[in-house]
Amino acid sequence: MNQLISKIAQKWVLVFMLLGIWSTQVFAQGVTVHGTVKTNANEPITGVNVVIKGTTQGTITDLDGKYSIHVNSPDDILVFSFIGYVPQEKKVANNSVIDVILQEDVKGLEEVVVMGYSDKKRNEITSAVTTVSADKLKDVTSNNIGTMLQGKVAGIQVFNGSGQPGAMPDVRIRGISSMSAPQGPLYVVDGIIGGTFDPNDVESITVLKDAGATGMYGSQANGGVIVVTTKKASGGSPSVNIKAVTGIRMADHGNVHMMDSRTLYNYQRELYRDPKLFVIDDSKFLQARPKSILDVNTNWLKETFKPALVQNYYVSSTGKTKKLSFYLGGSYYDEGGTFINTSFKRINLRANTTYRLSDRISIVNNINLSGSKTRSADYMNIYYSYVNMPWDNPYDENGNPRSFKEADGIWSKDKINPIQAADNSNLTNLALNVDYDFDLNIKLLDWLTFSSTNRLSVDNGMDKQFYAKNADNLSYYGTGYVSSTSNISYGGITTNLFKFRFDKNDNSLNGLVGAEAQRTNNDYITGSGQGMPEGLSAPSVASSNFAISGAPGHTVMQSFISQLNYNYKGKYFFTGSYRIDQSSAFSPENRTAYFPSLSGAWLLSQENFMKTTKAIDNLKLKASWGKTGMKDIGASKYLGQFAYTTQIDGQVAAVPFQLANPNLTWEQTTQVNVGLEVGLFNRVNLNVNAYNNLTNNLLVYRNLPPSGGFSKQWQNTGSVTNKGIELSMSSTNINTRKVTWTTDFSISFNKNSLTDFGNDTIINANTYGITQIYRDGGSLYTWYAKEYYGVDPQDGSMLWVGEDGNPTHEYQAARKVEYGSPIPKIEGGFSTSFRYADLTLSANCSFVTGNKIYNYFRRYVDNDLQDPQFNTMMPRDDWKLWQQPGDIANHPLPQNARNSFDPSTRYIEDGSYLKIRNISLTYKLHGGIIERLKMKSVNVSLSADNVYTFTRFWGQDPEVSINPLNGLPGYAEFKYPNSKQYVLGVNINF
């Protein structure tokens, strides 16, 4: 820890030497300027900020709108600002009286929102859309947008299922609507589907949540759409931004605290408690556990998880001339892993340029280059870091990690030293990505334009795994193992649209029509082998158990796109879109799908009868209906598949694996949304939406009876409905020259239910026998397990609930029940920002409730001593171990704990939590060296991420992956723990 702090101090000492102690401004002899600030209606405005530009010197207007301020020079510029009005700047010159009329700020309604294929003014939007600016995203230091969005948008659920450096979270919008298909949102970068970006390059995020907005993306939009807009030049003068962030990351083990040597020693005495006399036989215990083992007290979590450094450096430049505007950005992100020998490093370069060849023709060239290197942790090394016994010393007499495999007197199960294993293995991923965008925009007529947006992408990666022959490992000890996988994915997308607009009197009609085509090719090859010579790690030196595999693949889709928008008098808005998709993922008979959508809005605040109501500055009703789909299950799943896994007479032979299904078709969701927007006093904005999304033809990868010869088949079965209400509110509570206080709050309620399964019941199970059930009336991912009753007070044995509802001692006789789902019923977030002069304090929180997590982690470290070679976690305060008749306990007598850790509702826990996501303190520097170096602004910040989690979940973290591609959604075992971060940052603008 001290070394890390020293490193940070060394990195920042030069920065603070440059910043120095800024000089006190010397005020010259000046004059006093006074005046009155009024509205267009000649009414005085109270509380207007009047500030000398570039300083903190200022005042506010009184009840009559009057002000008085002392200025130093005729060149001083006064800035007049007030919520709900457009700021004005006035040069003092030789004036001693300056009166100002502020214009109402209609930016809230006139602000342009980027929605992918088209841009709309906020007042024209007829669907459920949320925009988040870069300022609100970057309070959290992260390499992904998902984590930055957590708790900031109603209806978005973000689950950080792993703390592995570089790991991406699961992002879900308005619940989950599929059993097997990916459910993450579609990302659209700078108007083009797909693409990569660095969070530092992001200007804004627009979240499209209902079919009125997502219908334009058809078969790719079941999971919602996140539109990413990267930075571009905003002003004529060149500008430079430099940002540096560095800090410490520490593993967050949640409520998991493993027993030390003495605590575990005393606990294991319970193994020798006589089940009839209820006393402990200490003589037998001392024979089995001599006191000498207490000479070693290894804290395995402390030895394997260390504080790590996180660094993020970013520099950008923008400029704009009459013909050319540009943005150049580069960043370096280095995230040290809290688990030993793990890390993630990424470098990103972006160039956005726009050439204006004439008043009618412009060309956009964007290029994004990124490369990353990830060193991962072996799952089993994480596992042994928790379960290994504190009585084992991981180091030899020289202080070096030792192998447990050949050592004597090892108490830990499997004789694995995770420190030695990590030092003698290497799991590395190298990735390189290139995106090139070329956009052409031509104004053909005053009312007609043509746009062609195009992207070429290449992703190249290599995964390497190496285990030395002496590495403690269950599978490769004594032989070693090496594998190398090379994969490449490349393709492109082109979208060509004609866009038109007619405005006449009170009528406005605009829209677009065009076509889109996209293709992706991928290819991979893997080679592996065992029998590694000492000191070598290349695949070519392996001597046994060779294996090779690889396959190419491609997907193609073409689409017709259209949209029509109409508004009357800026009060009544209607939007309709129609998309047709054809995808090679399905058979020729089912390749075409149709995605219509309709939406409308009524801006009541523009009605004459509302304009007299000063309290309400925005009031809008909106409604939408439409269809979206999901095609992304992989190429050619409708075809039969054979596995070439056997041989006949020395020749390769195939065995049936996947049964063909030519009728396989799209998942389609019919979405209905109604919403209300309210703006009050130019300070409070309220947005409420209610939705009903019905997804039909769920794509299910089903097990088949062995008698048919095939083990699996893709089928369309059943439907799922997500119903919910979303509410978000933002407010400016205080806004004065010195003090500003804003708050944001969001909450959403979602109910998930299954229908159209008929008499069909689908049960998914993992290798441990933990199951989830799908049937009419249930919800996705519902747990299905033996019902746990408790501990028998008479003898300390396990009790279950039998088929007749009465307690039984027989596990096999227990009934199976449905016991909740990992899908939250309620989620939301809260953030606040308080500024006093140049100091700003902000914080944000997120919460979820109504979800159930299967905590299989406890099966190992809370197993009632059924496996005494595992260490045990410290119990919760209300947990009690049975020791004598009459005890009301929740942990049985170890001798009577038969089946205690077998799958049951005992390990299904409430996954609710309230998480303090971030607290940050920012100070704006000015004066002295800041002004002499011509810096526009310098901000220094100190922040903490993932500060604290309030939860009753007794495991590592209630944030558990809900991705069906990673196993059973909501299943918690041993994961790379999430991290707490404490970071220091400097942001300089020239």
Secondary structure, 3 states (H helix, E strand, C coil): CHHHHHHHHHHHHHHHHHHCCCCCCCCCCCEEEEEEEECCCCCECCCCEEEECCCCCEEECCCCCEEEEEECCCCCEEEEECCCECCEEEECCCCCECCEECCECCHHHHCEEECCCCEEEHHHCCCCEEEEEHHHHCCCCCCCHHHHHCCCCCCEEEECCCCCCCCCCEEEECCCCCCCCCCCCEEEECCEEECCCCHHHEEEEEEECCHHHHHHHHHHCCCCEEEEEECCCCCCCCEEEEEEEEEEEEECCCCCCECCHHHHHHHHHHHHECCCCCCECHHHHHHHCCHHHHHCCCCHHHHHECCEEEEEEEEEEEEECCCEEEEEEEEEEEEECCECCCEEEEEEEEEEEEEECCCCEEEEEEEEEEEEEEEECCHHHHHHHHHCCCCCCCECCCCCECCCCCCCCCCCHHHCCHHHHHHCEEEEEEEEEEEEEEEEEEEEECCEEEEEEEEEEEEEEEEEEEECCCCCCCCCCCCCEEEEEEEEEEEEEEEEEEEEEEEECCEEEEEEEEEEEEEEEEEEEEEEEECCCCCCCCHHHCCEEEEEEEEEEEEEEEEEEEEEEEEECCCEEEEEEEEEEEECCCCHHHCEEEEEEEEEEEEHHHCHHHHCCCCEEEEEEEEEEEEEEECCCCCCCCCCEEEEEEEECCEEEEEEEECCCCCCCCEEEEEEEEEEEEEECCCEEEEEEEEEEEEECCEEEEECCHHHCCCEEEEECCEEEEEEEEEEEEEEEEECCCEEEEEEEEEEEEEEEEECCCCCCEEEECCCCCEEEECCCCCCCEEEEECEEEECCCCCCEEEEECCCCEECCHHHECEEECCCCCCCEEEEEEEEEEECCEEEEEEEEEEECCEEEECHHHHHCCCCCCCCCCCECCCCCCCECCCCCCCCCECCHHHCCCCCCCCHHHEEECCEEEEEEEEEEEEECCCHHHHCCCCEEEEEEEEEEEEEEECCCCCCCCCCCCHHHCCCCEECCCCCCEEEEEEEEEEEC
